[in-house]
């Protein structure tokens, strides 16, 4: 129930998808009155990296040293140059992650491509090469009610993890945890357009967050040049802390090929030869698996 006398507020936040490179926030608390524009973000200034605004904002609460406040978390968007099937160059927009103050639209923090030192509002990573049209998956990993981790995939076949567990924004960072596309030798131009699911669980090795995500090309869904895949990566770094700078990004060669796990047994990945079941099971137990998606 919305009660204006109790200062209740309802805010609608939305992007434009193919329609443009902007986000809007409207105050719609009073259904009998016209919506009120709270703020608008365009691809300029602090948001110069914004592409087509495909990513649906996730509304969460965070504390960056000035008390708990509501935020909107969204990915950088889509670079329409990727519409071309043979476009495998680095993108010049959309390759970012943004966190903004929900009430003002001001930048709280962003991750962008670069090699500069971290500041309270900007973290730079040299491998943020590809636009990110996907929705984000935001976690409260320590159960305190505040967002402290984000997972998202990009159009270059990488899956990223951002850690924001401290009130000191200079410690916030983003790290690639899986790379299964054009940046790896021998891999095709796999792309991620949909957010990953995250399932905290455990196995015989220990605790992990299962990151489940499928590749595909939304502007070109009928391509048959290669097989897309569904992945399950075991992120065993479940503690509330940023990943180390020397974190080894996992690739398809670190995962077990479970395409024929039902009925015909394992289909062996590169490197697990001569029906070496122990090799394949080691990958499965430690890092996770993938399944090839068959052509329709």
Protein Blocks (a to p, Z undefined) as FASTA:
>chain_A
ZZfklopacdddddekjnbccdddddfkbmkbccddfbdcddehjllmpccdfbccdddd
ddehiapaddddddebjcfklmpmklcbdcfehiacddddfklopafbdcdedjbdcdfk
bccdfklmbccfbccddddfkonopafbdcdddfeopacddddfbfblklgccddfbdcb
fklghiacdddfbdcdddddddfkbccdddddddddfklmmbckbccdddddddfblbcc
dddfklccddfklpccfklmgonapaddehiaghiaklmmmmmmmnoccdddddZZ
